Amino acid sequence: MKVKSMIALGLVILVVIFVVQNHETVKVWFLFWQITGSRAAILILTFAVGCVTGWLVGIQQKKTRRQNHR
């Protein structure tokens, strides 16, 4: 197996273990919204939103740097 495949398989195994251990239903409130779901799903969703936000901010900073460089 290639190294990338082994790392990906290891990450999948860790995610499965995480989901199995955190399957309890929890309620999360944010401003006017309430979300009910498994703890693992809510944490993964929160992580994904943070990654997308960071990615978008990074893109904006790169555009700003390119404009300032010209």
N, C-alpha and C positions, 0 to 999 in steps of 0.2 A: 504493500500500500504506500501511496505517496504521503508525504508529511502533511500536506494540506488536508487530505482526506482523513488522516488520523486525528488531526486537530478538530476538524468539523465533527467527526464521530464522537469525540470526547465532549465537545460542547453540547451536542444533542443529548448525550447521556446525562450530563449535568442538568440541562433544562428539564428533562423528564423526571429526574430525582427531585428537583425543585418543585415542579408542579404536583407531584404525588405527595410531597410533604406539606404543601401549602394549599390544600384544596378547600379549606373552610370558607364559608360564605361570609363576606364582610360588607358593611355599608361605608361608603366614602362620600362626604359632603364637600362641595366646592362652590362657594358663592350660592347660587340659586339651584344648582344641580345636585342630584343625589344618584350615585351609581351603586348598584348591588351586584356583586359577582365574587368569584373565587379570588382569594388573596393573590395567588400567582398570576392570574389573568390581569388583575388591576396593576400589579407591579410591573409586569411586562409591558402593558399599555403605557404606563407612565414613563418607563425607560424609552420606549419607541418615540413618544412625543418629545422627550428631551433630546434624543438623537436627531430627529428631524429639525427641531428648533435650532440646535447647534449647527447643523449642516446648512440651514438657510442663513443663519448669521454669518457663517464662514464665507458663503457665496457672496453675500452683500459686502463683506470686508474686502474680498478679492476685487470686486468691481470698483470699489472706492479707491483702492490702492492703484489699480490700473489707470483710473481717471486722473488721479493726482500725479502719477508718474509722467503722464503726457504733458 
